[in-house]
Amino acid sequence: MPITNIEFQQFKRFLKQKGGILLADNQQYLVENRLAPLMRKVGVDRITDLLSMIMVMPDSDLAVQAIDSMTIAESFWFKDTSYFHYLETKLFAELSRHNTSLSVCSIGCSSGQEPYSISLSFEKFLTISEKDIRLSITATCPSEKTLRQAEEGIYIDTELSRGLPPEIQKNHFSGVKGGLQVLASHRARVLFRQLNLLDSFSDLGQFDVIFCRNVLLYFAAPVKVDILNRLVEIMRPGAYLFLDNSEKLPMEVNGLETVREAGCKCYRKN
């Protein structure tokens, strides 16, 4: 049975309050698709029953799983490889020309593959350039449970197979109970923080690069503009913003110019 408009509006309010997610009014399909695996896991046939259980216990583990279902996309290592090639071959060198430390933010980091991919790309840059540069990465997600898993940096075979070359597994991971764990040198670079994108970004700091991919599709158009304009505020002059390849920068977002190079599109702060 499809979700009713009343149920959708109720769940929409719940997501905004608990997860900082503001769905557009035409995204009922997204709720139905994302909650379907959770329905099977719980053993209910109707989305009405699942939503009733969530609304009765909005702070329960089931409610957390519902938020996770809406926010966590399938994660890949080095997703859109042109982005990471650009980091390794040009961007890190450009940004470190007059700086001995760089700061990167990964918005919507999910289970950690993106921030750790950034760290791995930085390690490759250091090897090539032989520079003495430090990197700090702030990685955010609305789910505390997901953040703790990402912080551990332990991945099973199916997760490792999604875009991670075997030589990187060999050189930058170690075997532990439950899978392979990214080395401590990479984990030490990443600070995982719980973040509701509707809240202020002022205490996050200032960044040289921001990744914000597969995140904004959960928000209505005016909210996307607000989030992006607030991201611009925490970008240093000359900093870069990476969005999803399929995403266009709204005209209402100020202070950015489009950069296209080597198959990679990103945005530089003026």
Sequence and secondary structure as in RCSB ss.txt:
>XXXX:A:sequence
MPITNIEFQQFKRFLKQKGGILLADNQQYLVENRLAPLMRKVGVDRITDLLSMIMVMPDSDLAVQAIDSMTIAES
FWFKDTSYFHYLETKLFAELSRHNTSLSVCSIGCSSGQEPYSISLSFEKFLTISEKDIRLSITATCPSEKTLRQA
EEGIYIDTELSRGLPPEIQKNHFSGVKGGLQVLASHRARVLFRQLNLLDSFSDLGQFDVIFCRNVLLYFAAPVKV
DILNRLVEIMRPGAYLFLDNSEKLPMEVNGLETVREAGCKCYRKN
>XXXX:A:secstr
    HHHHHHHHHHHHHHH     TT HHHHHHHHHHHHHHHT S HHHHHHHHHH TTSHHHHHHHHHHH    
 TTSSHHHHHHIIIIIHHHHTSS SEEEEEEET TTTHHHHHHHHHHHHHHHHH    EEEEEEEES HHHHHHH
HHTEE HHHHTTT  HHHHHHHEEEETTEEEE HHHHTTEEEEE  TTS  TTS  EEEEEE S GGGS HHHHH
HHHHHHHHTEEEEEEEEE TT    TT  SEEEEEETTEEEEEE 
